């Protein structure tokens, strides 16, 4: 594992974004004491969204690759194409619209500073993207790919190793997306105690898999199934109300039918979570695995109903994860980031991104992970959930 400066010791650069007609307005702020606020500028909306769509299409190709062998050529091709597309997105985001001279000037001023100051001191910075009005579609911001390696000729020389792709903002700057409110704005450290925290699980399999798990894992108690597993909408609401005054780390494995996310044959909308997230005094972190909620037009709704309330956030699949070789990868990632002691969540995410490279590109971070630290780790809670989810995987393999 590479050694890097801890996230809390880095300077934070914010990109505040909102929609302005057929453009995206971007204002950059250096949150360091006495840091600079740059003049906002406009970039054309349509080519940025097209680039985001292309990135998600490439993530789908990556997800469908063979993950059983190293040096798989299709995977290397996907990685290089992702880097090229991420470099195009970088260029779009740091070039002002041609229709306004003032935007071109402001973007040029910022880009010159960014490439001179930030790109040459990568380990000193982290970047956060902030949705001001939740009025722009969700882009895989972590796949922006910045200089000095962003020409197609340079990228075609890259291997499939993690070190060759540190220019992805998810790696170099620990990129996270958050709302206008967040843990950082409260300037408080959050150390979830095991006694005040629960890991809960929502799956689309319903009663069948629960009954299967009870038979296969008799050590799991009825209380666990009643209070920490939600297989339908009623149970989802019950679980959230039961732990209203606790930290909740919620693994959700979702599927879609005709473009709509389902839970036990009922549609699951972002609005359903609004009562779960609003006015929370405790942390709520959702891991959204399986079919992606972010790749659809409804993705911004999921951000609105989680990020807007300050202590909630999510880590989510940027594209559908359906490859059997990646089954429950979101849970594997979630376990990893919650089992380190005395380490900020931002740093454990960085470690997990490297450990699970390049699968980790499939996940985006939509929370402020700087002020969460697990001390001690939630080992007992993880063990119970892990038993249940291992039986879930067995069940689906048995069904073929």
ChimeraX attribute file (.defattr): number of C-alpha atoms within 10 A of each C-alpha:
attribute: neighborCount
match mode: 1-to-1
recipient: residues
	/A:1	8
	/A:2	7
	/A:3	7
	/A:4	13
	/A:5	12
	/A:6	15
	/A:7	24
	/A:8	15
	/A:9	11
	/A:10	16
	/A:11	18
	/A:12	19
	/A:13	23
	/A:14	21
	/A:15	20
	/A:16	20
	/A:17	22
	/A:18	20
	/A:19	19
	/A:20	15
	/A:21	9
	/A:22	11
	/A:23	19
	/A:24	22
	/A:25	21
	/A:26	26
	/A:27	20
	/A:28	21
	/A:29	19
	/A:30	17
	/A:31	13
	/A:32	11
	/A:33	7
	/A:34	7
	/A:35	12
	/A:36	12
	/A:37	14
	/A:38	15
	/A:39	16
	/A:40	19
	/A:41	27
	/A:42	28
	/A:43	26
	/A:44	20
	/A:45	20
	/A:46	12
	/A:47	15
	/A:48	20
	/A:49	16
	/A:50	13
	/A:51	20
	/A:52	23
	/A:53	16
	/A:54	16
	/A:55	26
	/A:56	22
	/A:57	15
	/A:58	20
	/A:59	25
	/A:60	19
	/A:61	16
	/A:62	23
	/A:63	23
	/A:64	18
	/A:65	17
	/A:66	15
	/A:67	17
	/A:68	8
	/A:69	8
	/A:70	10
	/A:71	12
	/A:72	13
	/A:73	13
	/A:74	13
	/A:75	20
	/A:76	20
	/A:77	17
	/A:78	19
	/A:79	25
	/A:80	21
	/A:81	19
	/A:82	26
	/A:83	26
	/A:84	23
	/A:85	22
	/A:86	27
	/A:87	25
	/A:88	20
	/A:89	23
	/A:90	22
	/A:91	18
	/A:92	17
	/A:93	23
	/A:94	21
	/A:95	20
	/A:96	26
	/A:97	21
	/A:98	12
	/A:99	11
	/A:100	12
	/A:101	12
	/A:102	16
	/A:103	21
	/A:104	18
	/A:105	16
	/A:106	19
	/A:107	26
	/A:108	16
	/A:109	14
	/A:110	20
	/A:111	17
	/A:112	12
	/A:113	12
	/A:114	15
	/A:115	14
	/A:116	11
	/A:117	13
	/A:118	18
	/A:119	18
	/A:120	12
	/A:121	12
	/A:122	18
	/A:123	18
	/A:124	19
	/A:125	22
	/A:126	23
	/A:127	23
	/A:128	25
	/A:129	21
	/A:130	24
	/A:131	25
	/A:132	17
	/A:133	14
	/A:134	21
	/A:135	15
	/A:136	19
	/A:137	20
	/A:138	23
	/A:139	23
	/A:140	26
	/A:141	22
	/A:142	25
	/A:143	27
	/A:144	25
	/A:145	27
	/A:146	22
	/A:147	14
	/A:148	11
	/A:149	18
	/A:150	20
	/A:151	14
	/A:152	15
	/A:153	10
	/A:154	12
	/A:155	19
	/A:156	16
	/A:157	10
	/A:158	17
	/A:159	15
	/A:160	20
	/A:161	14
	/A:162	14
	/A:163	12
	/A:164	13
	/A:165	24
	/A:166	17
	/A:167	24
	/A:168	24
	/A:169	23
	/A:170	27
	/A:171	23
	/A:172	23
	/A:173	25
	/A:174	21
	/A:175	28
	/A:176	24
	/A:177	27
	/A:178	28
	/A:179	25
	/A:180	16
	/A:181	18
	/A:182	21
	/A:183	22
	/A:184	15
	/A:185	10
	/A:186	11
	/A:187	9
	/A:188	10
	/A:189	13
	/A:190	17
	/A:191	17
	/A:192	21
	/A:193	16
	/A:194	18
	/A:195	10
	/A:196	12
	/A:197	19
	/A:198	22
	/A:199	20
	/A:200	24
	/A:201	24
	/A:202	22
	/A:203	25
	/A:204	21
	/A:205	21
	/A:206	16
	/A:207	14
	/A:208	11
	/A:209	21
	/A:210	20
	/A:211	12
	/A:212	15
	/A:213	21
	/A:214	16
	/A:215	12
	/A:216	17
	/A:217	15
	/A:218	9
	/A:219	10
	/A:220	16
	/A:221	11
	/A:222	11
	/A:223	9
	/A:224	14
	/A:225	19
	/A:226	12
	/A:227	18
	/A:228	24
	/A:229	25
	/A:230	27
	/A:231	20
	/A:232	21
	/A:233	17
	/A:234	9
	/A:235	16
	/A:236	22
	/A:237	15
	/A:238	17
	/A:239	20
	/A:240	22
	/A:241	13
	/A:242	11
	/A:243	18
	/A:244	17
	/A:245	14
	/A:246	21
	/A:247	24
	/A:248	23
	/A:249	20
	/A:250	22
	/A:251	24
	/A:252	22
	/A:253	22
	/A:254	21
	/A:255	23
	/A:256	18
	/A:257	10
	/A:258	6
	/A:259	11
	/A:260	16
	/A:261	19
	/A:262	20
	/A:263	23
	/A:264	16
	/A:265	14
	/A:266	12
	/A:267	14
	/A:268	18
	/A:269	16
	/A:270	17
	/A:271	13
	/A:272	15
	/A:273	16
	/A:274	16
	/A:275	13
	/A:276	21
	/A:277	24
	/A:278	16
	/A:279	14
	/A:280	17
	/A:281	15
	/A:282	20
	/A:283	22
	/A:284	24
	/A:285	22
	/A:286	23
	/A:287	22
	/A:288	24
	/A:289	28
	/A:290	25
	/A:291	22
	/A:292	23
	/A:293	28
	/A:294	24
	/A:295	21
	/A:296	15
	/A:297	11
	/A:298	16
	/A:299	18
	/A:300	21
	/A:301	20
	/A:302	22
	/A:303	24
	/A:304	20
	/A:305	21
	/A:306	28
	/A:307	27
	/A:308	24
	/A:309	20
	/A:310	26
	/A:311	25
	/A:312	32
	/A:313	30
	/A:314	25
	/A:315	21
	/A:316	22
	/A:317	26
	/A:318	28
	/A:319	28
	/A:320	22
	/A:321	26
	/A:322	17
	/A:323	16
	/A:324	13
	/A:325	14
	/A:326	16
	/A:327	16
	/A:328	22
	/A:329	21
	/A:330	25
	/A:331	21
	/A:332	14
	/A:333	20
	/A:334	20
	/A:335	19
	/A:336	16
	/A:337	23
	/A:338	22
	/A:339	17
	/A:340	19
	/A:341	15
	/A:342	12
	/A:343	19
	/A:344	24
	/A:345	21
	/A:346	23
	/A:347	21
	/A:348	20
	/A:349	22
	/A:350	23
	/A:351	19
	/A:352	18
	/A:353	22
	/A:354	20
	/A:355	15
	/A:356	15
	/A:357	15
	/A:358	19
	/A:359	18
	/A:360	19
	/A:361	24
	/A:362	25
	/A:363	25
	/A:364	25
	/A:365	24
	/A:366	24
	/A:367	28
	/A:368	26
	/A:369	26
	/A:370	19
	/A:371	19
	/A:372	19
	/A:373	24
	/A:374	20
	/A:375	18
	/A:376	15
	/A:377	21
	/A:378	21
	/A:379	13
	/A:380	12
	/A:381	16
	/A:382	18
	/A:383	12
	/A:384	17
	/A:385	21
	/A:386	15
	/A:387	15
	/A:388	22
	/A:389	18
	/A:390	14
	/A:391	19
	/A:392	21
	/A:393	14
	/A:394	15
	/A:395	18
	/A:396	13
	/A:397	10
	/A:398	8
	/A:399	6
	/A:400	6
